[in-house]
Structure formats: structure tokens, C-alpha cells
Amino acid sequence: MKGIFITGGLGQLGHALYNLLKDNKDYQLYLTDYQPSEDGIVRKLDITDEAAVEAEIIGIRPDIIINCAAMTAVDLCESQQEMAYKINALGPKYLAKAAAKVDAKLIHVSTDYIYDGQAKSPYTEETKANPINIYGHTKLAGDNFVMEYCPKAFVLHTAWLYGEGKNFVKTMLRLAKEGKKIRVVSDQIGTPTSALELARAIIFLMETDSYGKYHATCEGKASWYEFAQKIFEMAGLNIEVEAISTEEYPTPAKRPMYSVLDNKKLRECHSYYMKDWQEALKEYMDSIRTDD
């Protein structure tokens, strides 16, 4: 039985990984987060505490570590830069060093925000990073630490993630239910990606030895406005969405205008294809309808 150690166990991706792996008798799961869960399944671990990370990893000696922990509040990162660096850069560094000590594989989840958004075609793994906000800078630093300190490392860049918990899909549905006027940015282009699809890709890769950097998003592209429209269409709601520009919705952190990622390495090295974003969204919409 292989031990799998997951940080960020209470997040969207942590939930998806747990749901896919919990009944698999080949794996023993160890889930942690900054706060413990009420049911005790997720234990407390502060990944910015190097001594605590090392003690936990050496004590368990997992075969695989999956780092889903991050400070993803992009605007908050601008005002809390030190905290963002601790969580997004130093945390992965400490996990990578501990992983190397126990000869574990490390899968580190990163972001499309390492790119500047100036491209006109999808970014590949070979594209040079050029972040334009603190979140992107700190995540890139974490990526580099992981690759430097852990010989058996995977770094997966994903984008526009949604799953169990707070996310864009549920926000749109809540606003519609409340009868609020819905205005959505139409000039930022990316790929909505379900946490479930990303979790499937992680589980596929973790059983390989093909270490390195990967892009892992659903296929296709959309603007936030198109994403919102598709959500309401699939929900059977006749909701008017007003398309606005990025200039009309100012935020503390700059956003990449174009952040479509090409899963070139998954496709060419493994013949692995993630679902189209609309197909993955339908699967998610069906699941939350069932939950309701």
C-alpha cells in the first residue's frame, strides 16, 4: 500500500482527490490543511513551518506528496506579500526538501498566472514565465523551489479551477438566485477547469516517473462572460449577463488577459487528454444538481 500525503485537504482539489482515492485499497491517505476538519479526516499542518513539515513527512514517510495548499486570494496577495511568499513559495520549498529526504514523489499544483497574458496562442510548457502580479511571482518562486530541491517532482499549471466549495460557478448561481444584476468580464480569456478533471490527471501522473513541468487544464477556451453564460444555460436559467471590460472592473492585482494553456506534454508524452471545459462543466453541474 502506498502512502499519499495531501496538503490543502479542505480545498477544492483536496476534496476531489479524496473522493477519487478514498475507496482505493492500494493507497493510504494522509490529508492535512491549515485548519483541521470537524470529522478528523483532515489534520492540521502549517506548511510555512519548516520543522513541522519535516517532522510530519519523516514521521509518515509517504510515497507520494500532493501539494494543493496555496494562498489563492489573488488580490489579497498584493497587500499581504510576505504571507503570500511564505505560503506559495516557502511552503513548497519545505515540502520539496522533506520529500527528497524520504525519496517521495512530489506533485505541486501551480497556476496560469505565472504568464503575462500577452500571448495570442496557448502557452506551452516551454514558454518563459513572466508573472504580472504578486500571486504569480510567489507561485513561480514555489515552482522553482520544488524543481530545485526535489528530484522526483511534478509541477502542474492549471487555471480557473472550480469544485467543492466557493467558486465562480456557485457564485454565479447564487447571484442569479438572489436576483442580482450580473456583470462579467468578457476580455479575459482562459480555460475553466474542474477540480475533478485535474485530480484525475494528477492520479494518472503520480504513477509515472515522467517528472517535470506540465500544463493541466480542460481543453478549449472561454472568457469569464462565456463561462457565466454556459453555466446559466446548463442550469436552465434565463439570466441576462452584461459583458464588461477589465477596465470596468478594476482589481488590486492585474490579471493576465489571455491565459490559455496547451497541455502539450500530457498529450505528446502520455497521450493523455483532459475533457473539454464544457463537458467537464456539465459533469460538475449534474453533480451539484444531484447534491441539491
N, C-alpha and C positions, 0 to 999 in steps of 0.2 A: 504493500500500500504506500502511495506517495503522499507526502505532506505538502499541502498548498497553503501558503500564508498570504492572506489578502488584507491590505490596508485600505482604508476608506470603505469599510464593510457596510456602512449605513447609507452610502451614496447610491446613485442610480446604477452605476456599473457594478458596484459591490453586490447589490440586490440581484442583478441579472446573473452574475457569476454564481452566486449562492444557489439560485433557483435551478440553474442548469447542472450544477455539480453535487448538490446535497444528497441525491439518491444514488450516486455512483460509488460503488463499493471499492473501487480502485484508489479512491482519494480520501484523505483525512483533511478536513478543512479547519483552518485557524483564522477567524475573522477578527480584525481589530479596527478601531476608529478612535477619534479624539475623545468621543464620549462612548460609554458602554451602552448596549441595548437593554431594554427592560426585561427581555426574556433571557438575557445572559448569553445569547449566541455570539454577540459581538463584544469583545473585551476592549478595555481602554488601552490605547498606546499613543503617545505623542511622538510623532516621527521626527520632531525637531530636537528631541532629547537623544543625543548620540549614545549615551551609556544605556539608556532604556532600550533603544533599538537593538544594540549589540547583545544585551542580556537576553532579550526575548528571542532573537533569531538563533543565537548559540544554544539557548535552552531547548528550543524546539527542533532545531536542525532540519528545516523544511527542505524538500527537493526543489520547490518552485515558490518564488515570491512574486505576487502581482500587486504592483503599486497603483491603486486607484485614488489615493489621497492627493488632494491639491486644494489650493486657495483659488477657486474659480470665479469669485466675485470680481469681475474684470475692473469695474470702476473703483471698488474698494481698494484694489491693489495700488492704485495711483496715490491714495492718501495713506496707505499703510504698507509702504515699500519694504520696510525691514521685516515685517511679518510675512509678506509675500515671498521674500527671498528665503526666509527660514523654511517655510512650508514647501515651496515649489522648487527650490534649489538644494538647500542643505539637507532636507528630509530625504530626497532621492539619493544624495551622496552617502548619507549614513546607511541607508538600506543597501546600496551597492557595495559598500565596504564590508558590511556584515554578510551579505550574500557570498562575496568572494571567500570569506573566512570559512564558510560551511560548504563551499563548492555548489551553491544553489544557482539555478537559473533565475533571472530577474526580468520580469515583463513590466516595463514602465510606460504608463499612459500619458501622452503629451497632446499637443494641440496644433491646430492650423494657424494659430496666432503667432507662430514663430516666423511666418512670412509677412511681407509688407502689403500684400493685397494689390500690387500694381500689375500683376500678370494679366495676360489676355487669354491664356490657356491653362489647363490644370497643372498644378505643381507636382513634380515627381520627387522621389527621394534624393535625387542628385541636385535639386535646386538649392542654392545657397540661402540660408536663413537670414532674415533681416527684420526682426520684430519692431513694431512701432508703438508699443505700449509696455508698461511695467509687467503686466501679466505675461506677455510674450517673452520679454527679456528674462524673467525669472524661470519660466518653463524651459527656455533654451539652455540656461545655465544648468538646470537639473538634468536635461538630456545629456549634456556634455559630461557631467559628473558620472552619470550612470555608465556611459560608454568608456570612460577613463578608468573607473575603479572595479567594474565587474566584467570579467572575461566572457561570461555567459549571459549577455544582456540583449534584450529586445526593447526597442523604443518604438512605440506605436503612436503616430499622429492621427488624431481623429478630429471631428468637428460637429458642431450644432447637435450635441447629444441630448437625447430625451429618454426617459424611462420611468421607473417608480420613484415618486417624489415630485418636488417642484420642477416644472419645465415649461417650455414655450407652449406645448400642446395644451396642457392643463390650464395655463394662464389664458389662452385664447378661449377655451371652452367656458371658463369661469366668467370672463368678461361678457361673453355672449349671454350667459345665464342671467347676469346682473343687468343686462340691457345697456351696457356701457358702449359709448362710441369707440369704435376700434380703428386705430390708425397704425399702420405698419410700414416700416421702411422697405422701399422697393428697389433701392440701388446697391444693396449689399448682396453679393451672390456667394452661395456656398452649397453644402450638401447636408440636409437633415439626416442624422444617423441615429438609429435606435440603439440603446444600450444592449439590447438582446443580440443584435447583429454583431456588435463589437465584441461582446462576450464570446460569441461563437468563434470569431476569428482568433481571439486570444487562446481559447481552448485548443484550437487547431495548431497554432504556432508553438504552444508550450510543450508539445510532444515532439517537436523537431529540434535540431541543433543548428538551424539556419539563423544564427544571431545577426543582429544589425538593426538598422532603422527601416521602418515600414510605414506606409500610409494605410489607414484602415477606416474608410468611411463607406457609407452606402453609395451606390452608383448614381450618376446623374447630377443635376444641379437645379437650384431654385433660388429665388430671392425670399427674404422673410415674408414679403407680401404674398408670393405664390404659395409658400408653405402654409400661411394662415388660410388662404382660400381653399386649399386642398383639405385642410383639417375640417373646415365647416362643411365642405362638400361631402366628405366621408361620414360626418356626423349627421347628415341630412338636415342641416340648418341653413336657412336662407338669411344669411347675415351679410350686410354691406360692409366691406372693408375699404377704408380710404388709404390709397397709396401715398406715402410721403417720402421725402428725400432725407438723407442722413443729416443735411444741414438743418432740416426742420425738427430733428430730434437729437439735439446736442447732448453729449455724454462726457464725463470727465476723461475717459480713456478713448483714444482713437481706435476705430475698428478697421480691419482690412476690408477693402471694398470688394475684393474678389479672393476667395479662399477655397476654391475647388481643388481637391486633392486627387491625384491619379494613383490608384492602388497598383502601380506598375510592378513592384517587387512581389506582391502577393500573387498577381496574375502570371507573371513570367517565370518566377522561380517555383511556384507551388500549384499553378493552375487553379487558384482559389479565387472565387468571385463572391463578393458580398451582394446582397439584394439591392435592387433599385430602391431609391428612397421612398417612392410611392407605395411599392409593395410592402416594404418594411413598416411604413406608417399605417397601412391597412391592418397589418398583423397586430400592431400596437393598439389601434383604435378598437379592433374586435376584442382585444383582451381587457381593456378598461370598460368596455360596454358590458362584458361578462361580469366584471367585478362589481359594477353598479347593480 
